[in-house]
Amino acid sequence: MQVDDIRVFIPSKDYAESKRYYQALGFNMEYVSEDLTLFDNGNCFFFLQRFYNQEFAENLMMQLSVLDIEEVFERVEKLEGFDIKFEPISQQRWGKVFYLWGPSGELWHITQFNS
C-alpha cells in the first residue's frame, strides 16, 4: 500500500464561526459544498463539515507539526471573538507542544519537533 494523503473531517458546532476561526488561524479556505469546506496550509489539508456531535468533537485530537511554535502561539494569543482555550507551550524530550481547543471542542496538539 502506498498512501498519498490522509485528511480528517472536523465537525463544527457553528459552521460559519469555525470557518472564520480556521482562516484567522492561518489556513486557506476552499468551497467544496454547502456542508463541506477544504482548508489548507502548505501541503497539509483538512475538511470542515457542517456536522456536529458533541461526544465526537470533544474526543477528536489532531497533531499539527509546525516549524516555529512561538510564531503560532503568538497568533493564537491574538485571536479574538472565538470560544477557544489553549495552554502554554511546554518543553518535551522530543520537542515543544501546546494544546489548542477549537470552537467545537476539537483538540489540536501544536507541535515543533527537535531538529
N, C-alpha and C positions, 0 to 999 in steps of 0.2 A: 504494500500500500504506500503510495506517495501522496501525502497531504499537501495541498497548496495553500489552504487558508481555513481558519475557523472563525466564525462570527457569532457572538452572543446576541440574544434578543432581550433587551432590558424593558421591563414593564414600566408604565407611567401612571401614577395616580392622577396627575393633571398633565395631559399630553402637551398642551401649549407651554406650560411652565417648564416642563422637562426639556423641551426643545430650546427654549431661551437659555436655560441653565447650561446645557452642553455646548451651546455656541459661546456663552460667556466664559466657559472653562477653556475654550480654545479649539474646539472641534468644528470642522466644516460640515454643513448640513446639506443633504441632497434629498429632494422629494422622491418618494417611491410610490406611495399611495396615501389615501386619506387616513389610513391606520398604521402606516409604517414609514419611518424616516431613517435614512442611512447617514451615519456620522463617520468622519474620517479625520485622521491627523497622520501625515506621512503615509506609511504603508499599513496602518492599523485601522480597522473598521469595526463598527458595531451597529446594530439596528435598535431603534427606539420604537416600541409598539404601543398603540392605543389599546392597552390591556392592563388590568391591574388585579393582582391577587395579593393581599397583604402578606400572607404567610410566605409565598414565593419571593416577593420583593424583599422582605426583611431577612431572608436567608440567602439571597444572591450575593456572591462575592466575586470580584474580578481583580486581577492584578494589572496595573498599568506601570510598565517599566519606562522610566524617563532618564535622560542624560544629566539633568540639573534639577534635583529635587527642591532646592531652595527657591528657584525661579517659580516652580509650580506651586509651592506652599505660599509664596507671596501673592500669586494670582488668586488662590483660594481665599486667603485672608481678606482680599479686597472685594470679593463677591458680595453684592448687596441685593436684598429683595428675594432671597431664596430660603426655604426652610431646610437647611442642611446643618450638619455638625461635622467637626473634624478634630483630630488630636494632634499634638505637636509631633515634629519629626523625632524619631528615636534611632539610635545607632544600634545595629545588629552586627554579628560577626561577619555576615555576608554583604552588608551594605547599610543603607538607610531606608526607613519607611515611615509614612504617616497614613492614617486611616481617615477616609472621607466618606460620609454617608450622603447619598444623593437625595433629591426631593421625594423619592418614593420609598426610601429606606434601603436602597441598594448600597452595598459596601464596596468601596474601591480601596485596594492596597496600593498606594502610590509608592513605587519602589525605585531606588537607584542602587544598582549592584556595584560592588567594588570592581575596579578595573583590573 
